[in-house]
Amino acid sequence: MNIMSIDSERIKRWLVKVGRERAIIERATVLLRGIIPFEQLLAVGLQYGGVGWDFAEAKVLELKSRARRAGKTTFEYLKTLKEEGELRRLREELVLWEAHIEIIEQLIDLCKKYGIDTSMPPDIDPDKLYEDLEHMRYIGGDLLRHYIIYELVRVFGMRPPRNLRLPRTILEKLRVFGITEDMIRPEEAPYIDSAIWNL
């Protein structure tokens, strides 16, 4: 066995460990802030276009506040707006892009289908969910698909899909360390992503 593959394997294990530690912090933050699964996925989707986590979090807090005033969960509030044809008015009111509205619409459909709102149903089939995400026309494309799954695994304890992988952008970063796609098991992907996303 050559030394490079040993080093690469060691680095990969370290990245998984770092990612798991970050996931503990993220889960604690979500729990302390009372963030429900739908809101966390909404924050992931609203980062589209490189606007960042602070932007997405601020928009989710505003939507959460509006939902509370309406006596609904954030999911119920947005679902009602969509059903009444009023969702697009949020574009101007919250200064969102058209792409953000489309992502919100698709997240509503996804969460409605899988029963994701204030909690994660224990019987979700992660393989089916991953497949559905692949076939949905997400503006954020492959990256958003993976980030949604990663959040559900890391933060809400969903079992990882059997064929879960890392997106090309992350694999390119890992190549510097000699880590290849075939070295990464599906259950490691969400944690490697967490460890390396800001490098």
C-alpha positions, -999 to +999 in steps of 0.1 A: +000+000+000+015+034-009+019+061+016-003+086-003-034+063+000-027+059+038-025+097+042-056+102+021-076+077+042-064+094+074-074+128+061-108+115+051-114+100+085-104+133+101-128+152+079-156+129+089-148+134+126-147+172+121-180+171+102-196+150+130-185+176+156-199+204+135-232+185+132-235+183+170-231+221+172-256+226+144-282+202+160-278+220+193-283+254+176-314+242+158-328+228+191-321+259+211-336+282+185-367+261+180-362+256+143-384+230+127-373+208+098-392+227+071-376+260+083-341+245+082-347+233+046-361+267+037-329+284+050-309+260+029-329+268-002-328+306+004-290+306+003-293+301-035-272+325-055-245+329-030-265+353-008-253+335+023-266+320+055-273+353+073-295+364+044-314+331+044-318+330+082-331+366+083-358+357+057-368+326+075-371+345+108-394+370+090-415+342+075-417+325+109-429+357+125-456+362+099-467+326+103-469+330+141-491+361+137-513+340+114-515+312+140-498+287+116-465+269+113-442+284+087-450+254+064-488+259+068-484+297+062-465+293+030-486+264+018-517+286+022-501+315+004-492+291-025-528+276-026-542+312-027-518+323-054-502+348-030-468+334-027-452+356-054-460+388-034-433+377-010-408+385-037-412+422-033-421+422+004-391+402+014-368+413-014-363+378-028-354+366-063-378+348-086-355+317-081-361+319-043-399+318-049-395+288-071-374+270-046-400+278-018-427+264-040-408+232-047-399+228-010-436+231-001-444+203-026-416+181-013-424+186+024-461+181+017-454+148+000-432+135+028-450+150+057-421+172+068-432+202+088-426+205+126-410+171+127-394+144+106-417+114+101-397+083+111-408+063+081-394+085+054-377+064+027-344+083+022-337+065-011-370+076-025-366+112-012-331+114-028-345+101-061-374+126-060-350+154-054-331+143-085-362+145-107-375+178-093-366+209-113-347+226-085-332+260-095-302+252-073-296+220-092-274+192-079-259+212-050-293+221-035-304+185-038-274+174-018-276+201+008-312+193+015-304+156+021-273+165+042-293+187+065-319+160+070-291+135+079-269+157+100-295+177+118-326+156+120-311+121+120-325+107+088-308+076+075-286+085+045-297+072+011-278+041+000-264+059-031-257+093-015-226+110-028-208+143-028-213+169-055-186+176-080-175+209-064-167+191-031-150+162-048-127+186-067-116+201-033-110+166-019-088+157-049-061+180-034-059+155-005-059+125-028-094+116-017-115+101-045-152+094-047-148+056-043-132+062-009-163+078+005-192+058+020-227+073+017-229+078+055-197+098+054-207+123+027-228+147+048-201+150+074-173+155+049-194+182+033-198+199+067-160+198+073-150+211+040-177+235+027-160+267+038-125+257+027 
